[in-house]
Amino acid sequence: MSVQRLLSYFGSCILLMAIGCHSVPLPSPNVGSETEMAWQKNYNWARTNATANLDRACSIFKELAADLRFPGHHLAQIRAYEICTGTEEPTLDPKLMPAYVQPLLIDVMLKVADRRKDAALEMQLAAEKSKQNLPQAEKVKWMQLAIRRARDLKDVETEAQLEKRLYTLAPRLNPAPKSTEYLRIATDLRMARQFSKARSFYERVLKSSAYNMHQKIQALKGLRLSNKNVRDDEAHIESSMRLVKFMRKLYKAQSKSGYVRDALYDAEVYYGRAVWTLGRASEALEVFKNLEKNLKGKMPLAELYWLKGRMAEERGDLDQVSFLLTKASLEKNRDLELRDKILWYQAWNERRRGNLPMAIGVLQRIDEATESEFTRARALYWLGKSLIENKQVDTGREMFQKLRKQDPLGYYGLLAHHELNEPIVAQKTKTVSEPDHNVPVDSVTAQWLAILNEHEALTSLLDISAKAYQRQKSQSDEGWVYLFQHYARAGLYMNMYEKLSLLTADQRRNVFVYHPELLFPQPWLDEAQKAAAQFGISEDLIYSIIRQESAFNMHARSGADAFGVMQLLPEVAEQLSERYKIPYTQMDDLYHPRTNMLLGAAHLKELFARQKGRFILAVASYNASEKAIDNWMKTRFRGNTLEFIEDIPYEETRAYVRLVIRNFTFYNLLNSKGSKIDFPAWVLRLEDGSV
């Protein structure tokens, strides 16, 4: 059977298999009749005992497959095909199977092809499997299996086709690459964390005349990133300057090229920010001054003036901050996000200067002009604070009341409760009954897939249903909640969050105000509790970190090469493994939630110990270097914790701290014995405390 024939055999309904975590216990629907209870009991018994009692399990699956009243009869047919051997092995026609079982069907057919030594079918199925949404290492494994089977069959033509796809998927594996492939190989090696080899290939690109200007810029960026990934600060700075020099030379020859000019600007700004991060502020400032001198009048410099303003703020020169931010605001700027940043720092600077009326005016302008929900929430919170400090107490409290309603699930909305001295109350969950909406999901099938523990098929069914619902003109909040509840019960959080991003802000708010358990789930509960108990860390904190780091995607991998649910660096994991005797041998182990949570909890324990129990500093240390955080405490903490959070210079870390506080508060609420809690004000202490 050819690959093309196989594809037509399965049809266009083969879905990418979602990577989800399936550890949340699935609630069983009420299985009413004796027949239904027998279906459930027999199917689950056969799944559990197929190895020990093969004949009996085979017989059960065949009986269930023949009973068309059984909602899982297609699955029973697949399972019978999977395990039944002998002279009466069942046959299977993929064309007669529903779309939602297709990913499972490929897995089962692969097993059967291996058992039957059907090299041709195994080759074709393995090649198809490699196209699913899997980690690259898994894709490579399946492609290599397909190639081995092609060799067994002495199918030279197909072997060549498969090898071509393998080298497209993982260029580093090509034993005889052409010089035109060096850039792709270098990038692939970097992603595989083979940094030394990656740098070697990037250098080949830079020396080769086969690569154009754009590709050499890409190679220099790859060198820069590979040095950053291995935490080699000096090499990172050196490679950053190397790109700057390259761009300066290009700009000298092609000063009229907008692309070259913009690339020069980006390289210079990156270098300046990199040396600034290392505490070399005077060097960074010199870079920015020269850049302004060379590009003034040739392109908008709003970002550059904003950066120089941030540096002036760090020096405590608030008048210079005001001057530079005013210059930034006068530049032509179509970037609405940058416009919001400039306005925010203008307001923030005026607060620090004691000019409350001007700060209030700018904050009011932000509230009226911004299109960002977050920016509006932040402006409203500090508008309320500024009004109260300006003796306009009632108006300030009105801002907090407004914020509490507009941002019920956000950091600033929670702070508004704290300012108003009002408890945070869990809204009564709205019951969503199936007749109230028109979600095209077969709920009976979904429930049966859940109680039969057929998570792969359930994932496909829900994804198909979500795509169909998205195409409908008539949608409702209740319909989305109904669909999200199915995802959550199956532990398919990444799939759910992807669908959530399709909704409007108002829809998201309506969904989660009444169903916060969907936004703040607690999968792998046993593992989380054990990790928390072993290292003396709150499980609410573990979940708060996971929610922010990976959104419960156990196969998450960041650009900084952090892995798994708690996003740990392999180097850190290896050190923690040795200290605490936690089994760990390779970076892929970090994709297992149990291992990842144990190592992550150990890491948190150490961070809290080093930061003397101060929540904000320990959480910030999870995201940024402790050296940087110690420096921030020396230069930026002026006695007010909330102002300190706003003054964290790393935008990512600043957002991270706010969101972990948000997560932690809601996990406290969900796990409290009552229906309301006070804001956990202890997390804002920056004096010595305890976890």
C-alpha positions in Angstrom: 0.0 0.0 0.0 1.5 3.4 -1.0 1.7 6.3 1.4 -0.8 8.2 -0.9 -3.2 5.3 -0.8 -2.9 5.1 2.9 -3.8 8.8 3.2 -6.8 8.4 1.0 -7.7 5.3 3.0 -7.9 7.3 6.2 -9.3 10.3 4.5 -8.8 14.0 5.3 -10.2 13.6 8.8 -6.9 12.5 10.4 -6.3 15.1 13.2 -3.2 16.3 14.8 -3.0 14.6 18.1 -3.1 17.1 20.9 -0.5 17.0 23.6 -2.5 17.0 26.9 -2.2 15.8 30.4 -4.8 13.2 31.2 -4.3 12.7 34.9 -7.4 14.4 36.2 -9.9 11.8 37.3 -12.8 11.7 34.9 -16.3 11.8 36.5 -18.4 8.9 35.4 -21.9 9.8 34.1 -24.8 8.0 35.6 -24.8 4.6 34.0 -28.4 3.6 34.6 -29.4 0.2 33.2 -27.9 -3.1 34.0 -26.8 -3.4 30.4 -25.0 -0.1 30.5 -23.2 -1.0 33.7 -22.2 -4.3 32.2 -20.8 -2.5 29.1 -18.7 -0.3 31.3 -17.5 -3.1 33.6 -16.7 -5.5 30.8 -14.9 -2.9 28.6 -12.7 -1.6 31.4 -12.0 -5.2 32.6 -10.8 -6.2 29.2 -8.6 -3.1 28.9 -7.0 -3.8 32.3 -6.6 -7.6 31.9 -5.8 -8.0 28.2 -2.3 -9.1 28.9 -3.0 -11.6 31.7 -6.2 -13.0 30.2 -6.0 -12.4 26.5 -8.6 -14.9 25.3 -11.3 -13.6 27.6 -10.5 -9.9 26.8 -10.6 -10.7 23.1 -14.0 -12.3 23.5 -15.4 -9.3 25.4 -14.2 -6.8 22.8 -15.6 -8.8 20.0 -19.0 -9.0 21.8 -19.0 -5.3 22.5 -18.0 -4.5 18.9 -20.9 -6.5 17.6 -23.4 -4.7 19.9 -24.3 -1.6 17.9 -26.3 -0.3 20.9 -23.0 0.2 22.8 -21.8 3.8 22.3 -18.2 2.5 22.2 -18.6 -0.3 19.7 -16.1 1.4 17.3 -13.5 1.5 20.0 -14.3 -2.1 21.0 -13.7 -3.1 17.3 -10.3 -1.3 17.4 -9.3 -3.0 20.7 -10.3 -6.4 19.4 -8.2 -5.8 16.3 -5.4 -4.8 18.6 -5.3 -7.8 20.9 -7.0 -10.7 19.2 -4.6 -13.1 17.6 -4.8 -16.5 16.0 -6.6 -17.9 13.0 -9.7 -15.7 13.4 -8.0 -12.3 13.8 -10.6 -9.6 13.3 -10.3 -7.3 10.3 -10.7 -3.5 10.3 -11.9 -1.0 7.6 -10.6 2.5 8.6 -13.1 4.0 6.1 -16.0 2.9 8.3 -14.5 4.4 11.4 -15.7 7.9 12.8 -13.2 10.7 12.5 -12.5 11.0 16.2 -10.9 7.5 16.4 -8.4 8.1 13.6 -5.4 9.0 15.7 -6.0 6.0 18.0 -6.5 3.8 14.9 -3.0 4.7 13.6 -1.4 3.7 16.9 -3.3 0.4 17.0 -2.6 -0.5 13.4 1.1 0.2 14.1 1.1 -2.4 16.9 -0.7 -4.9 14.8 1.6 -4.4 11.8 4.6 -4.9 14.1 3.0 -8.1 15.5 2.2 -9.5 12.1 5.6 -8.5 10.7 3.8 -6.5 8.0 6.8 -4.3 7.2 5.0 -2.4 4.3 2.1 -1.3 6.5 4.3 -0.5 9.4 6.5 1.6 7.2 3.5 3.6 5.9 1.9 4.0 9.3 5.1 5.1 11.0 5.6 7.8 8.3 2.1 9.0 8.9 2.5 8.9 12.7 5.6 11.2 12.3 3.3 13.9 10.9 1.2 14.2 14.1 1.7 16.9 16.7 4.5 15.3 18.7 7.8 16.4 20.2 10.5 16.4 17.5 12.3 13.4 19.1 9.1 11.4 18.7 8.7 12.4 15.1 12.3 11.4 14.4 11.8 8.0 16.1 8.8 7.2 13.9 10.6 8.4 10.7 13.6 6.2 11.6 11.3 3.2 12.1 9.7 3.9 8.6 13.2 4.0 7.1 14.2 0.8 8.7 11.2 -1.0 7.3 11.8 0.4 3.8 15.3 -1.1 4.0 13.9 -4.4 5.2 11.7 -4.3 2.1 14.6 -3.2 -0.1 12.4 -0.4 -1.3 15.2 1.9 -2.4 12.9 4.6 -3.8 10.7 4.8 -0.7 13.7 4.8 1.5 15.1 7.8 -0.3 11.8 9.6 0.0 11.6 8.9 3.7 15.2 9.9 4.3 14.5 13.2 2.6 11.6 13.8 4.9 13.7 12.8 7.9 16.5 15.3 7.0 13.8 18.0 6.5 12.5 17.2 10.0 15.9 16.9 11.6 18.6 18.3 9.3 21.3 17.5 11.8 20.9 13.8 11.0 21.9 14.2 7.4 25.3 12.5 7.0 26.2 14.4 3.8 24.6 17.8 3.9 25.0 20.4 1.1 26.5 23.7 2.1 23.1 25.3 1.4 21.7 23.3 4.3 24.1 24.5 7.0 21.8 27.2 8.4 19.0 24.7 8.9 21.4 22.2 10.4 22.7 24.8 12.8 19.2 25.8 14.0 18.3 22.1 14.4 21.4 21.4 16.4 20.7 24.4 18.7 17.2 23.1 19.3 18.7 19.7 20.2 21.0 21.5 22.6 24.1 20.5 20.7 25.4 24.1 21.1 29.0 23.5 20.1 28.1 21.8 16.9 25.4 24.4 16.2 28.0 27.2 16.5 30.3 25.3 14.2 27.6 25.3 11.5 26.7 28.9 12.0 30.3 29.8 11.4 30.3 27.8 8.2 27.3 29.8 7.1 29.1 33.1 7.8 32.2 31.9 5.8 30.2 30.6 2.8 29.5 32.7 -0.3 26.3 30.6 -0.8 24.4 32.6 1.8 22.9 36.0 1.4 22.9 39.0 3.8 19.5 38.0 5.4 20.7 34.4 6.1 24.0 35.6 7.6 22.1 37.9 9.9 20.0 34.9 10.9 23.2 32.9 11.5 24.6 35.7 13.7 21.4 35.8 15.7 21.6 32.0 16.1 25.1 32.3 17.5 23.9 34.9 19.9 21.0 32.8 21.0 23.1 29.6 21.4 25.5 31.5 23.7 22.5 32.9 25.7 21.1 29.3 26.0 24.2 28.1 27.7 24.3 31.1 30.0 27.7 32.2 28.8 27.3 36.0 29.5 30.6 37.0 27.9 30.1 34.9 24.8 26.6 36.2 24.5 27.8 39.8 24.7 30.6 39.1 22.2 28.3 37.5 19.7 25.8 40.4 20.2 28.6 42.9 19.3 29.6 40.8 16.4 26.1 41.2 14.9 26.3 44.9 15.6 29.6 45.3 13.8 28.2 43.3 10.9 25.1 45.6 10.7 27.2 48.7 11.0 29.3 47.6 8.0 26.2 46.8 6.0 24.6 50.1 6.9 27.6 52.0 5.8 27.3 50.4 2.4 23.5 50.4 2.2 22.3 53.4 4.3 19.2 53.8 2.1 17.9 50.3 2.8 15.1 50.4 5.3 15.6 46.7 6.1 19.3 47.2 6.9 18.5 50.3 9.0 15.9 48.5 11.0 18.1 45.5 11.4 21.0 47.7 12.6 18.6 49.4 15.1 17.4 46.0 16.4 21.0 44.7 16.8 22.2 47.8 18.6 19.2 47.9 21.0 19.6 44.2 21.8 23.2 44.7 22.6 22.5 47.7 24.7 19.9 45.9 26.7 22.1 42.9 27.1 25.0 44.9 28.6 22.5 46.9 30.7 21.2 43.6 32.1 24.7 42.8 33.2 25.0 46.0 35.2 27.0 47.9 32.6 24.6 50.8 32.3 27.1 53.4 31.2 28.2 51.2 28.3 24.5 50.7 27.4 23.8 54.4 27.5 26.7 55.1 25.2 25.3 52.6 22.7 21.9 54.3 22.9 23.3 57.8 22.5 25.3 56.8 19.4 22.3 55.1 17.9 20.2 58.2 18.4 23.0 60.3 16.8 23.2 58.0 13.8 19.5 57.4 13.2 17.7 60.6 14.4 15.4 61.8 11.7 15.8 58.6 9.7 13.3 56.5 11.7 11.0 56.8 14.7 13.0 56.6 18.0 10.1 56.4 20.5 11.4 53.0 21.8 14.9 54.4 22.2 13.8 57.4 24.2 11.7 55.2 26.3 14.7 52.9 27.0 16.8 55.9 27.9 14.0 57.1 30.1 14.0 53.7 31.9 17.8 54.1 32.5 17.4 57.6 33.8 14.7 56.2 36.2 17.2 53.6 37.4 19.7 56.5 38.1 17.0 58.3 40.0 17.0 61.3 37.6 13.3 61.8 37.5 13.5 65.1 35.6 15.4 63.5 32.8 12.9 60.7 32.8 10.1 63.3 32.2 12.1 64.9 29.4 12.9 61.7 27.6 9.3 60.3 27.9 7.9 63.5 26.5 10.3 63.2 23.6 9.1 59.6 23.1 5.5 60.6 23.1 6.2 63.2 20.4 7.7 60.6 18.0 5.6 59.1 15.3 4.6 55.7 16.6 2.0 53.3 15.3 2.8 50.7 18.0 -0.1 50.9 20.4 1.6 48.7 22.9 4.6 51.1 23.0 2.3 54.1 23.2 0.7 52.5 26.3 4.2 51.9 27.8 5.3 55.5 27.3 2.1 56.8 28.8 2.3 54.4 31.8 5.9 55.4 32.6 4.9 59.1 32.3 2.2 58.6 34.9 4.5 56.5 37.1 7.3 59.0 36.9 4.9 61.9 37.9 3.7 59.8 40.9 7.3 59.4 42.0 8.0 63.1 41.5 5.0 63.9 43.8 3.1 65.5 40.9 -0.2 63.6 41.6 -2.5 65.9 39.5 -0.4 65.2 36.4 -0.2 61.5 37.2 -3.9 61.4 37.6 -4.4 63.1 34.3 -2.2 60.7 32.4 -3.8 57.6 34.1 -7.2 58.9 33.1 -6.0 59.3 29.5 -4.8 55.7 29.6 -8.1 54.4 30.9 -9.9 56.2 28.0 -7.5 55.4 25.2 -6.0 52.0 25.7 -7.2 48.9 23.9 -5.5 46.6 26.4 -7.5 45.1 29.2 -4.4 44.7 31.3 -3.2 48.3 30.8 -6.6 49.6 31.7 -6.7 47.5 34.9 -3.2 48.7 36.0 -4.1 52.4 35.2 -7.4 52.1 37.2 -5.6 50.6 40.2 -3.0 53.3 40.4 -5.5 56.0 39.5 -7.5 54.9 42.6 -4.3 55.0 44.7 -3.3 58.4 43.4 -6.8 59.9 43.9 -6.9 58.8 47.5 -3.3 60.1 48.1 -4.6 63.4 46.5 -7.4 63.6 49.2 -10.0 62.5 46.7 -10.9 59.4 48.7 -14.5 58.8 47.5 -13.5 59.1 43.8 -10.5 56.8 44.4 -12.7 54.1 46.0 -15.0 54.4 43.0 -12.1 53.5 40.8 -11.5 50.4 42.9 -15.1 49.4 42.7 -15.0 49.8 38.9 -11.8 47.8 38.8 -13.2 45.0 40.9 -16.0 44.5 38.4 -13.9 44.9 35.3 -11.0 42.7 36.3 -12.5 40.0 38.6 -9.9 37.4 37.6 -6.9 39.7 37.5 -4.1 40.8 39.8 -5.3 44.4 40.0 -8.9 43.3 40.5 -7.7 41.3 43.5 -5.7 44.2 44.8 -8.9 46.3 44.5 -10.6 43.9 47.0 -7.6 44.4 49.3 -7.9 48.2 49.1 -11.6 48.1 49.7 -11.1 45.6 52.6 -13.6 43.3 50.9 -13.3 39.5 50.8 -12.8 37.7 47.5 -15.9 35.7 47.0 -16.3 32.6 44.9 -19.2 33.2 42.5 -21.9 30.5 42.6 -21.2 28.2 39.7 -23.9 28.3 37.0 -25.2 24.9 36.0 -24.9 24.3 32.3 -27.4 21.8 31.0 -27.1 20.4 27.5 -30.5 21.6 26.1 -29.5 25.3 26.7 -27.1 25.5 23.8 -26.3 24.0 20.4 -22.7 22.7 20.8 -22.2 20.0 18.2 -20.7 17.6 20.6 -22.1 14.1 21.1 -22.2 14.3 24.8 -23.2 10.6 25.2 -20.2 9.5 23.2 -17.9 12.0 25.1 -19.1 10.7 28.4 -18.6 7.1 27.4 -15.1 7.9 26.1 -14.4 9.3 29.5 -15.6 6.4 31.5 -13.9 4.0 29.2 -10.6 5.9 29.7 -10.2 6.4 25.9 -8.5 9.9 26.2 -7.0 10.0 22.7 -10.4 9.5 21.1 -12.0 11.9 23.5 -9.4 14.6 22.5 -10.2 14.1 18.8 -14.0 14.2 19.5 -13.8 17.5 21.4 -11.4 19.2 19.0 -13.7 18.3 16.1 -16.7 19.6 18.1 -14.9 22.9 19.0 -14.0 23.5 15.4 -17.5 23.0 14.3 -18.9 25.2 17.1 -16.5 28.0 16.2 -17.9 28.0 12.6 -21.5 28.4 13.9 -23.1 31.8 13.8 -25.1 31.2 17.0 -22.7 30.7 19.9 -23.2 31.3 23.6 -21.2 31.5 26.8 -23.0 28.5 28.1 -22.1 26.5 25.0 -18.4 27.3 25.4 -18.6 26.5 29.1 -20.2 23.1 28.3 -17.4 22.4 25.8 -14.7 23.6 28.2 -16.0 21.4 31.0 -15.6 18.3 28.7 -12.0 19.4 28.1 -11.2 20.0 31.7 -12.7 16.7 32.9 -10.4 15.0 30.4 -7.4 17.1 31.6 -7.0 18.6 28.1 -6.1 22.1 29.4 -3.9 23.2 26.5 -6.6 22.4 24.0 -9.1 24.3 26.2 -6.9 27.4 26.5 -6.4 27.4 22.7 -10.1 27.4 22.2 -10.5 30.0 25.0 -8.2 32.4 23.0 -10.9 32.4 20.3 -13.4 34.2 22.6 -13.9 37.9 23.1 -12.8 39.5 26.4 -16.3 39.7 27.6 -17.0 36.0 26.8 -13.8 35.0 28.6 -14.8 37.0 31.7 -18.4 35.6 31.7 -17.1 32.1 31.4 -14.5 32.2 34.1 -16.2 34.4 36.7 -18.6 31.6 37.3 -16.2 28.7 36.5 -12.8 29.6 37.9 -12.0 25.9 38.3 -11.6 25.8 34.5 -9.0 28.5 34.6 -7.2 27.1 37.7 -7.3 23.3 37.4 -5.4 20.9 39.6 -4.2 17.9 37.6 -1.7 15.3 38.9 -3.0 16.0 42.4 -1.3 13.1 44.1 2.0 14.0 42.6 1.6 17.7 43.6 0.7 16.8 47.2 3.6 14.4 47.5 6.1 17.0 46.1 4.6 19.7 48.4 4.8 17.5 51.5 8.4 16.3 50.7 9.8 19.8 50.3 7.5 21.8 52.6 6.0 23.9 49.8 2.3 24.7 49.4 0.6 22.7 46.6 -1.2 26.0 45.8 2.1 27.5 45.0 3.2 24.5 42.9 0.0 24.9 40.8 0.4 28.6 40.6 3.9 28.2 39.1 2.7 25.5 36.7 -0.3 27.5 35.6 2.1 30.4 34.6 5.0 28.4 33.4 3.4 25.8 31.1 -0.4 26.1 31.4 -0.3 22.4 32.3 1.4 21.4 29.0 3.7 18.6 30.1 5.6 18.8 26.8 6.2 22.5 27.0 9.7 23.7 26.0 10.6 27.4 26.2 12.9 29.4 24.0 15.3 29.5 26.9 15.3 25.6 26.9 13.2 25.1 30.0 11.2 21.9 30.0 8.0 20.4 31.3 5.2 21.7 33.5 7.4 23.7 35.9 9.8 24.7 33.0 13.1 23.5 34.5 16.5 23.9 32.8 18.2 20.6 32.3 21.3 21.9 34.1 19.3 22.9 37.1 17.4 19.6 37.1 20.6 17.7 37.1 22.0 19.6 40.1 18.7 19.2 42.1 18.6 15.5 41.2 22.0 14.9 42.7 21.3 16.9 45.8 17.9 15.3 46.6 18.3 11.9 45.0 15.4 12.4 42.6 15.7 10.0 39.6 16.7 12.0 36.5 18.8 10.9 33.6 18.0 13.0 30.5 16.2 16.2 29.6 13.1 14.2 28.3 12.5 13.0 31.9 11.4 16.6 32.5 8.3 15.9 30.4 7.0 13.6 33.1 4.9 15.6 35.6 6.0 13.6 38.7 9.7 14.1 38.0 9.2 17.7 37.0 7.1 18.6 40.1 9.6 16.9 42.5 12.5 18.8 41.0 10.4 22.0 40.8 9.3 21.8 44.4 13.0 21.2 45.5 14.0 24.3 43.5 11.2 26.4 45.1 12.3 25.2 48.6 15.9 26.4 47.9 14.7 29.7 46.5 12.4 30.4 49.5 15.3 29.5 51.8 17.7 31.9 50.1 15.1 34.6 49.9 14.2 34.2 53.6 10.6 33.2 52.9 9.8 36.3 51.0 7.2 35.2 48.4 7.7 37.9 45.8 11.5 37.5 45.7 11.4 33.7 45.6 8.8 33.7 42.8 10.8 36.3 40.9 13.9 34.2 41.4 12.1 31.3 39.7 11.9 33.5 36.6 15.1 35.6 36.7 18.5 35.4 38.2 18.9 35.9 41.9 21.8 38.2 41.3 19.5 40.6 39.4 16.9 40.4 42.1 19.3 41.1 44.9 20.4 44.2 42.9 16.7 45.3 42.5 16.2 45.1 46.2 19.2 47.4 46.8 18.3 49.9 44.1 14.5 49.8 43.7 12.9 48.8 47.0 11.8 52.0 48.8 9.5 50.5 51.4 6.4 49.9 49.3 6.0 46.4 47.9 3.4 47.1 45.2 5.6 49.9 43.9 8.6 47.6 43.9 6.7 45.1 41.8 5.9 47.8 39.3 9.6 48.8 39.3 10.9 45.4 38.4 13.0 46.2 35.3 12.4 42.9 33.5 9.0 43.1 31.9 8.7 39.3 31.8 9.5 38.9 35.5 7.3 41.8 36.5 4.3 40.2 34.7 5.3 36.8 36.1 5.2 37.9 39.7 1.8 39.6 39.3 0.3 36.5 37.6 1.7 34.0 40.1 0.2 36.2 42.9 -3.1 36.1 41.0 -2.9 32.3 40.5 -2.0 31.7 44.2 -4.9 33.8 45.4 -7.4 31.8 43.3 -6.0 28.5 44.3 -6.3 29.6 47.9 -10.0 30.5 47.2 -10.8 27.2 45.4 -9.1 25.1 48.1 -10.6 27.1 51.0 -13.3 25.5 53.1 -15.6 28.5 52.8 -16.8 30.5 49.8 -14.7 33.5 50.4 -11.1 34.5 51.5 -9.3 37.7 52.3 -6.5 38.7 49.9 -3.4 36.8 51.1 -1.6 40.0 52.2 1.4 38.1 53.6 2.7 37.5 50.1 3.4 41.2 49.8 5.8 41.2 52.8 9.4 41.9 51.8 10.7 41.5 55.3 11.9 38.1 56.5 9.0 35.6 56.7 8.3 32.0 56.1 6.8 30.0 53.2 
